Amino acid sequence: MKVLLQQKATSLYIKDVGVMTRDALEAMDFLSSTKAIEYCAIKKVTGVQIVLKFDEQHYDIVLPMVSERRYHGHRAAQAF
């Protein structure tokens, strides 16, 4: 399984800082969803979703990213 970041508007994957690709095999593998989320926070990346990519595409899982600002003031956002 690979953990990828995919731009929602274009369906392109992050390959490197500022570089996108259509090919999931070329995309940066973050190894864990936590590392993908940390990358987004550090690089100020928005408009993406996490894709858990398996060898067989029908097992792929797409996880939406929720902006911390969306829950400003809530306990869950403060813990994040």
C-alpha positions in Angstrom: 0.0 0.0 0.0 1.1 3.5 -0.8 -0.1 6.7 1.0 -0.4 9.5 -1.6 -1.7 13.0 -1.7 -4.0 13.8 -4.6 -5.1 17.3 -5.7 -8.9 17.2 -5.7 -9.4 19.7 -8.5 -7.1 17.9 -11.0 -6.8 14.3 -9.7 -3.0 14.8 -10.0 -0.7 13.3 -7.3 2.2 15.0 -5.6 5.5 13.8 -7.0 7.8 16.3 -5.3 7.5 19.8 -3.9 5.8 21.7 -6.6 5.7 18.8 -9.0 2.6 16.8 -9.9 2.0 13.6 -11.8 -1.0 11.6 -13.2 0.8 8.3 -12.5 0.3 7.0 -9.0 3.5 4.9 -9.4 5.5 8.1 -9.8 3.9 9.8 -6.8 5.6 10.5 -3.5 4.8 7.7 -1.0 4.3 9.2 2.5 4.3 5.8 4.1 1.6 6.9 6.7 -1.4 9.2 6.7 0.2 11.1 9.7 3.3 11.9 7.5 1.0 13.1 4.7 -0.9 15.4 7.0 2.4 16.7 8.5 3.7 17.4 5.0 0.5 19.4 4.2 0.8 21.4 7.4 4.5 22.2 6.9 4.2 23.0 3.2 0.9 24.8 3.6 -0.7 22.4 1.0 -4.5 22.7 0.6 -7.1 21.2 -1.8 -5.8 17.7 -1.5 -7.0 14.3 -0.3 -5.2 11.3 1.0 -5.3 8.2 -1.2 -4.5 4.8 0.2 -3.3 3.1 -3.0 -3.3 -0.7 -3.2 -2.0 -3.1 -5.9 -5.6 -3.7 -7.0 -7.3 -0.4 -7.7 -10.8 -1.5 -6.4 -9.3 -1.5 -2.9 -8.1 2.1 -3.0 -9.4 4.3 -0.2 -9.8 8.1 -0.5 -9.8 10.2 2.7 -10.8 13.8 2.6 -8.6 16.3 4.4 -10.4 18.6 6.8 -9.0 22.1 7.3 -8.2 23.0 10.9 -9.8 26.4 10.4 -13.1 24.7 9.6 -13.3 23.5 13.2 -11.6 26.5 14.9 -12.6 26.6 18.5 -13.6 23.0 18.8 -11.8 20.6 21.1 -10.9 18.2 18.2 -9.1 21.0 16.3 -7.2 22.0 19.4 -6.0 18.5 20.0 -4.7 18.3 16.4 
